[in-house]
């Protein structure tokens, strides 16, 4: 796993390796969305979904002739009561895109912007936006061709990713250059290697902007990467439990059947499976009770598993439904002005996951400390082998707690923020985008904490007279350096981090 500042870096092939993800506005999964973002799949638009988008577009045109629609026949925000002349609606839309394309900060990595494109295309196919279907075609063409808009980091507050989608809109109509996804610079491609520019029509601008597509895409990516790490945690915690000859009683199936939280039961079952333990493990370990890092692992880690499942559920609801304001009724009978763009469910799910992740990360750091304690392992302090005073794995605690501090900062709930905008008309915000960025940061930090524990657990088991013959140890021991002399452990942690996805698959 690549843990650079931009997250995992993958070079999307233009053909997606032959794998296709069907966009139909109703059934896109978080996993399929990630495949589109990573370029391991290409989109295919379901004909029925495109027909639904056509009907929505035509319905919006009919409704606009019968009365003003917000953002089409009016200004937006505090300008909502300012009428726009019918012959100025197209120009008004262009001004709307230009004025809202004021994103700031660093450019986002291609992976996140591709996720935005996939989310927005699928949402538009749900048929509530009233946008012309040519925008769906251009969004999916961009994914297939390996190009993406330049999108800045800051601009959304969880009431619609306005700046990101305005920048996307200006790129779709040909006012801004496309970036080459493989090289992250303006695409030096022939015209037939770029999406055809879309001609902006009345109503298109706000219809495109009314979405939290960027935050949803980032949330899906964070969920995917965290799902890998949370599964890998079972293997790492199991190795640590074996290294301290811990009691398996805390993982017994009857314990978790009586307090039936799905995540806790799953965490306990995975540790039993990875160590080859029965549902009712016999006897105790070296102690009648272990420290919390081992004894309370299923309870803490189970919360993270449950929170990750909750986030996936929220993401999959949001990417498969129309949230545009105004919302064109499916039967074309009317348009509803509403607050479905307010991303409170997403922000709260992300914040909840960050808090749960902090809980299990703190136990990982606690297990790392325990692995350096001779009273728990029966081994040398800090697993040092060499002259008296050798430091062994001592520094790993510092690295883990440095990353843990990042996790702790990321767990400060973004949804607790507050903003009053547009002359007081918008007096609250969910800050879902900020929550998504915090979860992405927390994911990278958690990988480091877990990798530090893995390095120490493998070293401890190597020093045991009889290491457990389990696949997790065999795999990790084959990959990690075998030397126990005092030396820089950066390479060991890097190797351990890269090993986590393989452990997740055991």
C-alpha positions in Angstrom: 0.0 0.0 0.0 1.3 3.4 -1.0 1.0 5.8 1.9 2.1 9.1 0.2 0.2 12.2 0.9 -2.2 11.6 -1.9 -3.0 8.0 -0.9 -2.6 4.9 -3.1 -1.2 5.8 -6.5 -2.3 3.8 -9.5 -2.0 4.4 -13.2 -5.4 3.8 -14.8 -5.3 2.0 -18.1 -7.6 3.5 -20.7 -9.2 0.1 -21.4 -9.7 -0.7 -17.7 -8.3 -4.2 -18.2 -11.5 -5.2 -19.9 -13.6 -4.9 -16.7 -16.8 -2.9 -17.0 -18.9 -1.3 -14.3 -22.5 -0.6 -15.3 -23.8 2.8 -14.3 -27.6 2.7 -13.9 -28.3 5.3 -11.2 -29.4 2.7 -8.7 -27.0 -0.2 -8.1 -23.4 1.2 -8.0 -21.4 -0.2 -5.1 -18.6 1.5 -3.3 -16.3 -1.2 -4.5 -17.2 -0.6 -8.1 -16.8 3.1 -7.6 -13.2 2.6 -6.4 -12.5 0.4 -9.4 -13.5 3.2 -11.7 -11.4 5.7 -9.7 -8.4 3.4 -9.8 -8.8 2.8 -13.5 -9.1 -1.0 -13.1 -12.6 -0.8 -14.7 -14.3 1.4 -17.3 -17.9 2.7 -17.1 -20.8 1.4 -19.3 -24.0 3.4 -19.2 -27.2 1.3 -18.9 -29.5 2.3 -21.8 -32.6 2.4 -19.5 -30.8 4.7 -17.1 -29.8 7.1 -19.9 -33.5 7.1 -21.1 -34.5 8.0 -17.5 -32.0 11.0 -17.6 -33.5 12.0 -21.0 -37.0 12.0 -19.5 -35.8 14.1 -16.5 -34.2 16.6 -18.9 -37.4 17.0 -20.9 -39.5 17.2 -17.8 -37.4 20.1 -16.5 -37.8 21.9 -19.8 -41.6 21.6 -19.5 -41.6 22.7 -15.9 -39.4 25.7 -16.7 -42.0 27.0 -19.2 -44.7 26.8 -16.5 -42.9 28.7 -13.8 -39.5 29.7 -12.5 -37.1 27.1 -11.2 -34.5 28.0 -8.6 -31.1 28.5 -10.2 -32.5 28.5 -13.7 -35.0 31.4 -13.6 -33.5 32.9 -10.5 -30.2 33.6 -8.9 -28.8 31.3 -6.2 -28.3 31.5 -2.4 -29.2 34.9 -1.1 -30.0 35.9 -4.8 -32.8 33.3 -4.9 -35.5 36.0 -5.4 -33.7 37.8 -8.2 -35.4 36.9 -11.5 -33.4 35.9 -14.5 -34.8 36.8 -17.9 -35.8 33.7 -20.0 -33.4 34.8 -22.8 -30.5 35.0 -20.3 -30.9 31.6 -18.7 -28.0 30.0 -20.6 -25.7 32.9 -20.0 -26.8 32.9 -16.4 -25.7 29.3 -16.1 -22.3 30.0 -17.5 -21.9 32.9 -15.1 -22.9 30.5 -12.3 -20.2 28.0 -13.2 -17.5 30.7 -13.6 -18.4 32.4 -10.4 -18.5 29.2 -8.4 -15.2 27.7 -9.8 -13.3 29.5 -7.0 -11.7 26.5 -5.4 -8.5 27.0 -3.4 -5.6 25.0 -2.1 -3.7 22.2 -3.7 -4.9 20.3 -6.7 -6.5 16.9 -5.7 -4.9 13.7 -6.9 -6.4 12.0 -10.0 -7.9 9.1 -8.0 -10.1 11.4 -6.0 -11.3 13.5 -9.0 -12.0 10.3 -11.0 -14.2 9.2 -8.1 -16.0 12.5 -8.3 -16.7 11.9 -12.0 -18.0 8.4 -11.4 -20.3 9.5 -8.6 -21.7 12.4 -10.5 -22.4 10.4 -13.6 -24.3 7.7 -11.7 -26.3 10.3 -9.7 -27.4 12.0 -12.9 -28.5 8.7 -14.2 -30.9 8.4 -11.2 -33.0 10.9 -13.1 -33.8 13.8 -10.8 -31.5 16.6 -12.0 -33.1 17.7 -15.2 -29.7 18.1 -16.8 -29.1 17.3 -20.5 -27.7 13.7 -20.8 -24.7 14.9 -22.8 -23.1 15.7 -19.4 -23.4 12.0 -18.5 -21.7 11.1 -21.8 -18.8 13.5 -21.2 -18.3 12.4 -17.6 -18.1 8.7 -18.6 -15.9 9.5 -21.6 -13.4 11.2 -19.3 -13.2 8.1 -17.2 -12.7 5.9 -20.2 -10.1 8.2 -21.8 -8.0 8.7 -18.7 -8.4 12.5 -18.3 -9.8 14.5 -15.4 -10.4 18.2 -14.5 -8.1 20.2 -12.3 -10.0 20.4 -8.9 -8.7 22.3 -5.9 -8.9 21.0 -2.4 -11.0 23.6 -0.6 -14.4 25.0 -1.4 -17.2 22.6 -0.1 -18.7 22.7 3.3 -21.0 19.7 3.1 -23.9 21.4 1.3 -22.7 20.6 -2.2 -19.2 20.4 -3.6 -19.9 23.7 -5.5 -16.3 24.7 -6.4 -15.2 21.2 -7.4 -18.2 20.7 -9.6 -18.1 24.2 -11.1 -14.4 23.5 -12.1 -15.6 20.2 -13.5 -18.4 21.9 -15.4 -16.1 24.4 -17.0 -13.8 21.6 -18.1 -16.8 19.7 -19.6 -17.8 22.7 -21.7 -14.3 23.3 -22.9 -13.3 26.4 -20.8 -10.7 24.7 -18.7 -8.1 22.1 -19.9 -8.2 18.4 -19.1 -5.4 16.8 -17.1 -3.8 13.6 -18.2 -4.6 11.2 -15.4 -1.4 9.3 -15.8 0.9 12.3 -15.6 -1.3 14.9 -13.8 -0.6 17.7 -16.3 -2.7 19.3 -19.1 -3.5 16.5 -21.5 -1.4 16.5 -24.6 -3.9 14.4 -26.5 -5.5 14.8 -29.9 -9.1 16.1 -29.9 -10.5 12.6 -30.4 -8.7 11.6 -27.2 -10.7 14.1 -25.1 -14.4 14.2 -24.3 -16.4 16.3 -26.7 -17.2 19.7 -25.2 -20.8 20.0 -24.0 -22.9 23.0 -25.0 -24.3 24.5 -21.9 -28.1 24.9 -21.9 -30.5 26.6 -19.5 -30.7 24.7 -16.2 -27.6 22.7 -16.7 -25.3 24.6 -14.4 -27.1 24.3 -11.0 -28.2 20.7 -11.9 -24.5 19.8 -12.2 -23.5 21.6 -9.0 -26.1 20.1 -6.7 -24.2 17.2 -5.3 -21.6 16.2 -2.8 -19.9 14.0 -5.4 -16.3 14.8 -4.3 -16.9 14.1 -0.6 -18.7 10.9 -1.5 -15.9 9.8 -3.8 -13.3 10.5 -1.1 -15.4 8.7 1.4 -15.6 5.6 -0.8 -11.8 5.6 -1.3 -11.3 6.0 2.4 -13.7 3.2 3.1 -12.0 0.9 0.6 -8.5 1.5 2.0 -9.7 1.2 5.6 -11.5 -2.0 4.9 -8.2 -3.5 3.8 -6.4 -2.3 6.9 -9.2 -3.4 9.3 -9.1 -6.9 7.8 -5.3 -6.9 8.1 -5.6 -5.9 11.7 -7.1 -9.3 12.6 -3.8 -10.9 11.4 -1.6 -8.5 13.2 -3.5 -8.7 16.4 -3.5 -12.5 16.2 0.3 -12.5 15.8 0.7 -10.2 18.8 -1.6 -12.4 20.9 0.5 -15.4 20.1 3.7 -13.5 20.8 2.7 -12.7 24.4 1.1 -16.2 24.9 -2.2 -14.4 25.5 -5.4 -15.9 26.7 -7.8 -17.0 24.0 -10.8 -16.8 26.3 -11.5 -13.2 25.3 -12.1 -14.5 21.8 -14.5 -17.4 22.7 -17.6 -17.5 20.6 -20.0 -17.7 23.6 -18.6 -14.4 25.0 -19.7 -12.6 21.9 -22.9 -14.5 21.4 -24.2 -13.1 24.7 -23.3 -9.5 23.6 -24.2 -9.7 20.0 -22.5 -6.9 18.2 -21.7 -8.0 14.7 -18.3 -6.3 14.5 -17.0 -7.7 17.8 -18.1 -11.2 16.9 -16.4 -10.9 13.6 -13.2 -9.7 15.1 -13.1 -12.5 17.6 -13.9 -15.1 15.0 -11.2 -13.9 12.6 -8.5 -14.1 15.3 -9.7 -17.6 16.2 -9.6 -18.6 12.5 -6.1 -17.1 11.9 -4.6 -18.9 14.9 -6.5 -22.1 14.3 -8.5 -21.9 17.6 -11.8 -23.5 18.2 -15.0 -21.6 19.0 -14.5 -22.5 22.7 -10.7 -22.2 23.2 -9.5 -24.5 26.0 -7.5 -23.3 29.0 -5.9 -20.0 29.7 -2.8 -18.3 28.4 0.2 -17.3 30.5 -2.0 -15.0 32.6 -5.6 -15.3 33.9 -6.3 -11.8 32.2 -4.3 -10.0 29.6 -4.0 -6.2 29.2 -6.8 -4.4 27.3 -4.8 -4.4 24.0 -5.4 -8.1 23.8 -8.5 -8.7 26.1 -10.6 -5.9 24.7 -9.5 -6.1 21.1 -12.8 -7.6 19.7 -14.9 -5.0 21.4 -12.8 -2.0 20.2 -12.0 -3.3 16.8 -15.5 -4.5 16.3 -16.7 -0.9 16.6 -14.4 0.1 13.7 -15.8 -2.8 11.6 -19.3 -1.7 12.3 -18.6 1.9 11.6 -16.9 1.0 8.3 -20.0 -0.9 7.3 -22.2 2.1 8.2 -20.1 4.4 6.1 -20.3 2.0 3.1 -24.1 1.9 3.5 -24.4 5.7 3.5 -22.1 6.1 0.5 -24.1 3.5 -1.5 -27.4 5.3 -0.7 -26.0 8.7 -1.7 -24.3 7.7 -4.9 -27.5 5.9 -6.1 -30.1 8.6 -5.6 -30.9 12.1 -6.9 -30.1 14.9 -4.4 -30.3 17.9 -6.8 -32.1 21.1 -5.8 -34.6 21.5 -7.3 -35.5 17.8 -7.7 -37.4 16.9 -10.8 -40.1 14.4 -9.9 -39.7 11.0 -11.5 -43.0 11.3 -13.4 -42.2 14.9 -14.4 -45.2 16.2 -12.6 -43.3 18.8 -10.6 -40.1 20.1 -9.1 -39.3 20.1 -5.4 -37.1 22.6 -3.7 -35.5 20.8 -0.7 -32.4 20.2 1.4 -31.4 16.7 0.2 -27.9 18.1 -0.6 -27.2 18.6 3.2 -24.7 15.8 3.8 -25.2 15.2 7.5 -25.5 11.4 7.1 -22.2 11.2 5.3 -20.4 13.6 7.7 -21.6 11.7 10.8 -20.7 8.3 9.4 -17.2 9.6 8.6 -16.7 11.2 12.0 -18.0 8.0 13.7 -15.5 5.9 11.8 -12.6 8.2 12.7 -13.5 7.9 16.4 -13.8 4.1 16.2 -10.6 3.9 14.3 -8.8 5.8 17.0 -10.1 3.3 19.6 -8.6 0.3 17.8 -5.4 2.2 16.9 -4.8 3.0 20.5 -5.0 -0.7 21.3 -2.6 -1.4 18.5 -0.1 1.0 20.1 -0.8 -0.7 23.5 0.0 -4.1 22.0 3.2 -2.7 20.5 4.3 -1.5 24.0 3.4 -4.9 25.5 5.6 -6.6 22.9 8.6 -4.8 24.4 7.8 -5.8 28.0 9.7 -8.8 29.2 7.1 -9.4 31.9 4.5 -10.1 29.2 6.7 -11.8 26.5 9.4 -13.6 28.6 11.8 -12.1 26.1 14.4 -9.3 26.3 13.3 -5.6 26.8 12.2 -4.1 23.5 13.1 -7.4 21.8 16.7 -6.3 21.7 19.3 -8.9 20.7 22.9 -7.8 21.1 25.2 -6.0 23.6 23.8 -4.7 26.9 21.8 -1.5 26.4 20.7 -2.3 22.8 17.5 -0.5 21.9 15.8 -3.2 19.7 12.3 -2.0 18.7 12.1 0.8 21.1 11.8 3.5 18.5 8.7 1.9 17.0 6.7 3.1 19.9 7.7 6.7 19.1 6.8 6.3 15.4 3.5 4.7 16.2 2.5 7.4 18.7 3.5 10.1 16.3 1.1 8.6 13.8 -1.5 8.1 16.5 -1.4 11.8 17.2 -2.4 12.4 13.6 -5.3 9.9 14.1 -6.3 11.7 17.3 -6.4 15.0 15.5 -8.4 13.5 12.6 -11.0 12.2 15.1 -12.0 15.7 16.1 -15.5 15.6 14.6 -15.7 17.8 11.5 -19.5 17.8 11.8 -19.2 19.8 15.0 -18.2 22.8 12.8 -20.5 25.7 12.1 -20.9 28.2 9.3 -23.4 31.0 8.4 -23.1 31.8 4.7 -24.9 33.7 1.9 -26.2 36.6 4.0 -27.5 34.2 6.6 -29.7 32.1 4.3 -27.5 29.0 4.8 -27.1 29.0 8.6 -25.6 25.5 9.0 -23.2 23.1 7.2 -22.3 19.4 7.6 -18.6 19.7 6.6 -18.7 16.3 5.0 -15.8 17.2 2.7 -13.6 18.0 5.7 -14.7 14.8 7.4 -13.7 12.8 4.3 -10.3 14.4 4.1 -9.8 13.6 7.8 -10.7 10.0 7.2 -8.2 9.8 4.4 -5.5 11.2 6.7 -6.5 8.8 9.5 -6.3 5.9 7.1 -2.6 6.7 6.2 -1.8 7.2 9.9 -3.5 3.9 11.0 -1.5 2.0 8.4 1.7 3.2 10.1 0.6 2.3 13.6 -0.4 -1.2 12.5 2.8 -1.7 10.5 4.9 -0.8 13.6 3.0 -3.4 15.6 3.5 -6.0 12.9 7.3 -5.5 12.8 7.5 -6.0 16.6 5.1 -9.0 16.6 7.1 -10.8 13.9 10.4 -10.2 15.7 8.9 -11.4 19.0 7.7 -14.6 17.4 11.1 -15.2 15.7 12.6 -15.1 19.2 10.1 -17.7 20.5 11.3 -21.2 20.8 8.3 -22.5 18.8 6.6 -19.8 16.6 3.0 -20.7 15.7 2.8 -22.5 12.3 0.1 -20.2 11.0 -0.1 -18.6 7.5 0.0 -15.0 8.8 3.4 -15.6 10.5 4.8 -17.6 7.5 3.9 -14.8 5.1 5.1 -11.9 7.4 8.3 -13.6 8.4 9.2 -14.3 4.7 8.7 -10.7 3.8 10.2 -8.8 6.8 14.0 -8.5 7.3 15.4 -11.1 9.7 18.2 -9.1 11.4 17.8 -8.2 15.0 20.8 -5.9 15.3 20.2 -2.2 16.2 19.6 -0.5 12.8 17.2 1.9 11.2 13.7 0.3 11.1 12.2 2.6 8.5 12.6 -0.1 5.8 11.0 -2.7 8.0 8.0 -0.4 8.6 7.7 0.3 4.9 7.8 -3.4 4.1 5.2 -4.1 6.8 2.9 -1.4 5.4 3.1 -2.9 1.9 2.4 -6.3 3.4 -0.9 -5.4 5.0 -3.1 -5.9 1.9 -1.7 -9.4 1.6 -2.5 -10.2 5.3 -6.0 -8.8 4.7 -6.6 -11.5 2.1 -5.7 -14.4 4.4 
